[in-house]
Amino acid sequence: MPRKILMLLSNEYRPDPRVEKEAEALLDSGHEVTILCWDRGRSRPRSASSGGLRIERVRTGRVVSVGSFLLNSPLFCLRTVLRALGMSVDVVHCHDLDTLPQGVFLSKLKGVPLVYDAHEHYAKMIAGDVPGVISSALEIAERILVKGSSAVVAANAKIAEYLRPFVRKEPVVVMNCVDLEEVPHQSSQGRTGGKATIFYGGSLEPLRYVEEVLKAIMANPACRLRIAGIGRLGSSVKNAARISPDIEFLGYLPHDQLMKEMAASDAILCLLDPSNGNNRIGTPNRLFEAMAIGLPVIASEGTLSGEIVRQTGCGVVMAWSEEEFAKVVNELSDPRARERMGRNGRKAAESEYNWGIMKRRLLDTYSLLS
């Protein structure tokens, strides 16, 4: 039965790759989907449409730091609820904890099912940026609020495991995998001459070894680094790119352009500092995209992404040090090794880590909503 689905999202939807895939899957199944999101930069259209998808944006003060995020969050919550009250809704679909309170309220007020979509272990993700009392309070709030959900969708098995004790139904794992029909397998052997080109695309934030990798390459330029993204470390990346001819900063890239840059590289950087609890259970989008393209991945020891890389043989897993990074770069300088790892990744994508499987799980979840 077609439903009117309201998705709540706390970013401006540039678009968000996970949200976009899920929305398109639901649209293709005959549902109507509206995304109500937060225009943090006050630079996006208030209303837009794309391929049948409606996008409505809420504005607050401009968000440029953790402090301004915390200051504006209550206003975002209030304006989200007020905007949603005037909408006809059959299902509320909340993306992450920062939209769950609004979702619970709207679900109860309108008498409609609530789907909670946990992209991260949110409290652990922000633990390094806020006082411990705030992250602890958010974790408690999530455990309470998630009880009001009709279904829980988790971005990986570790997040599902964390939420399982607090929900009525088994969480459904829908990973951020790639539609293989849109990403043909490409050989990673001999794509570049001389130094291997490593690509990083994502948040330029601490705990992702961004600055550490920059320092390592400037000290020992055994590879090229092409890096794309935005975040607090953007100025550090720009400075490094000015100093080193082996570092190129691409700025923010739309997702289709980012995929092209990945395909032109030799290996993909997916390092996460395991000292952060969310990093230990995180699965970056680049991991699954690299597997689909057929590129080796550099992942961190002590993380779920590292476990997947080791299990599938699709790359190299390392505990961070400049010496260990130099060894990894040396290993990836061999085109035959890159080809073998890339082939393993594509094989795993075809058998397990692909959007076709994840899409079916999402649609099955919706078919069971009462």
N, C-alpha and C positions, 0 to 999 in steps of 0.2 A: 504494500500500500504506500503510495507516495506521501511523503511528509514534508512539512516546512521546518527546516533545520536552521537554528540560530547558533553559529559558532562564535564563541567569545575568545578574544586573543589580545594579549597585552603588548604586542608590537604593531607597527604600522602596516604590516603585510606588503612586502616589497616585490614579490610575494615571499612568504615563508614556505620552503619546499615541502615540509611534512604536511602542513595545513593545506597547501595547494593540491597535493596528491589525494588527500582524503576527500577534500571538497569535490574534486573532479570525479572521483569514484562514485560518490553519492549522487552527483548530478547525472552521471551516465546511467545510474539505476533508476532515474525518474524522479528523484527527490528535488525539492527546491532548497537552495543553500544561500544563506546570508552570513557574511562575516562581519561582526561588529568588533572593531579593533581600536587601538590607541595610537593616535598620530603624535608620537612623542616629540618629533621635530617640528611640528606645526607647518609641514611643507607638502603634505599630500592632499589630494582632493577629498572633500568631506564625503562624497558619494561617487561611486564608480561601478562599472559592470564589466565583466570579462567572461565571454563564453557561457553566458547564462548565470554566472556567479555574481551576486550582489555584494558590494563592499561598502560598508558604512563606517566612518571613522569618527571617533570622539577626540576632542582636543582638551588639553589642560595647559598648564604652564609648560614651557619647553624643558625637556629632560636631557641634561647634559652630564649628569654625575649620579652616583649612588644616592647622595643626599637629595637631589632634586627628584629622583625617582620615588624615594620614600615620602617626600613632601607632597608630590602630586598623585600618588596612588589612591588615597581616599577619594579625591575628586574624580579620578577615572572610574572608580567603582560606582560612585553615585551617578555620574552622567551615563555610564553604561546601562544601569538599571532604568533610569528615566527614559533613555532612548528605546530600550527594549520593551517597555510597558506598552508602547503604541504599536508594537508589531504582532502579527498573527504567527504563533509559534506552536509546533507540535513536539519538538525535541530541542533541548538546550545542550550544546556540546561545548564543554569548557576545555581550553587548552592551557594546562598547567595550573599550579596552585594560585597564581595571582589573579585568576578569573573564577576560581571555584566558589568563593563566598557569594558573588553575584549570581552564579549559576544555581546554587542551592536556593537562594531567595526566589529567583524567577521560576524555577521548577515548581516550588511549593505554591507560589502565588498563582501561577497559570495552570497548575495541575497536570504538568507534562513530564515525561521522563528526562532524566539528566544523565548524560554521558560524560565521564571524567577522563580526559586524555592526558596522561602524565608523561611529558617529554623528558623530564629530569627528576632526580630527587631534589626538589627545589630548596629545601632548608639547607642541605649540605652544599648545594651549588653556591649559595650566597654566604656561606659561613665565614669566609675570609674577608668579606666586605662589610659586615655588620656586627654589632656586639653579639656575643654568644646568647644572651637572653632573648634576642629577637629571633635568631635562627631556631632556638629551642621552642619558642612559642609558636613559630610557624609549623614546626613539625607536629606539635600537639594539635594545632588547629586542623592540619591536613588529615590527621587520623580521625578526628571527630567529624569533619565536614564530608569526607569521602563516604561515610556511612549513608549519606543521603542520595548517593548515586544509584541509578538503575543498572549501569554497566560501567566498567573501568577498562580503558584501553591503555596499555603501557608500551613505552618505546623499546623495551627489551625485557628479558626474563628476570634480570636482577631487580628492576623497578617493580615488576609484577610480584616478585617474591616479597619485597618490602611491604607492599600494599595489601597483600593477601589476607593477613589477619584482621583487617579492619573493614572488609567489604562483604556483602552478602553473596555475591557471585564470583566465580573464578575470573581474575583479570585476564584479558585477552591481549596477547603480545602482537603488536603491529609495529614492526621495525621500519626504519627510514630507508627502505631498500629502493632499488631503481627498477623502472620498467625496462626490461632487457630489449624489448622491441625498439626502444628509442636510443639504445646505446649499443651499437655493434662492437663486438670484440675486436681489439686492435693489438697487434704484436708490439711488445715493449722492447724487442731486441734491436739494438742499433738505431734507436730513434734519433740520437744526437751523436755527434762525433766528439772525441775527447772527453771532457768532464761530463759526468752525469748531471742532469738537471732535476732538482728536487723541487716540488711545488707544495706550497701551503696556502690554503684558502679557508678563511674562517675568522673567528673573533680574535682581534689583536689585544688579548687580555693576559694578565698574569696566569701562572699555573699551566701554561701550554708550551713552555720552553721556547717561546718566541725569542726573547732576548738572549737566551743561552745559545741557541742555534746561530743567531747573528754573530755573536762573539766568536763562536767556534769557527765559522767560515771566514771571518776577517783575520783570525789568527792562523788558520791553515786552509787556504782556499782550494780544497780538493774537489769541490763540486760547485755547481751554480745553484742559487736559490732564487726562485721566483715566488713572490708572496703577495697575496691579495686579502683585503679585508678592512675592517674599521674597528676602532677600539682605543683604549687608553694608551696602548703602546705604539700607536700610529706614528708619533713623532720619532720614537726610537728607530722604527723601521725606515722612515724617510732618511734619517741621519746616516744609518748604516749603508743605505743604497747610494748615498752621495759619496761615501768614503770608499766603498768596495765595488769594483766592476763586476764582481761575481754575485752581487745581490741586486735584484730588480724589484721595485715596489710597484704594484699595479693598481693600488687603491681598491675601492669597492667595485665589484663586478657583478652584474646580473647573473642569475644562475646559468643561463644558456652559454654566456661567454666564459664563465668559470669552468664549465664542463669542457669547452674547447681548449682552454689553457691546460687543464689536467691532461687531456688526450695528447698534448704536445710535449709532455714531460716524461721523465724516466721513472720517477717514484713519487709517492705522495706521503707527506709528513702528517702523522696523526698522533703526535705525542701529547700526553696528558699527565700532569703531575699527580701521582697516586696519593700524595699527602692529603688531597681533597677527597672527601667521601663520595661526592657526585662524580668526580673524574674516575674513581675506581670502578664505577658501574656504568659509565657513559659509553655510548656507541656513536661516534661522530658520523655525520652524513658522508664525509669524504671517504670513510672506510668502505662503505657499500658502493659508492660511486667508483672508487678505484678498482674494487673487485669486478664490477660490471664491465669496466673498460678493459681490464686485463693489465693493471699496473701494480707493481709491488708496493706494499705499505710499510712505513716505519712506525711502529707502535711501542707503547711503554709497558715495561714489566710491571706487574701488579695491578693491571686494569682488565676490564672485560674485553675491551677492544684488543688488547694484547693476547688474551686467551683465544679469541676468534682467529687472529692472525696466525698464532702458533698451531691451532687445531687444523686450520685449512692449508697451512703452508704458503700463504699468500704474501709473505713479506718477512720482515726482520723485527724481533722484539728486543728491546734494550732497556737497561737501567741507565738513567742519564749520567754521563760524564763526557767531557770533551774527548777523552781517549776512546771511550766506547763508541761515540758518534763517528770518530775517524775510522774505526774498524767497520762500522756499518756502511759508510760511504765507500770504503775500499771494496767491500763485498758487492755493493750495488754497481760498481764500475764495470763489472763483468756482464756483458749483454746476455750471455747464456743464463746466468743466474736470474736476471730480471725477467727473461722470457719464461723460465720455469715458474717463478713465483706468480707472475701475471696469469699464466695459464691455470695455475691452481686456484687463483682467486675467481677467475671467470667460471671455472667448473663449479665452485661452491655457490656462486651467484645463480647459476642455472638450476642447481639442485635444491637450494634452500633459501638463499638470501636474495629474493627477487620480489618485486611489487605485485606480481600476479598472485602469489601466495598470500601476501599481506592484505591485498585488496579484498580477497575472498573472506578473510577473517573479519575485516571491518564490516562488510556487507552482511555477513552472517550475524554479527552482533546486533546490527540494526533490525534485522528480520525478527529477532527474538524480543525486541522491546515491546512491552505491553502498554 
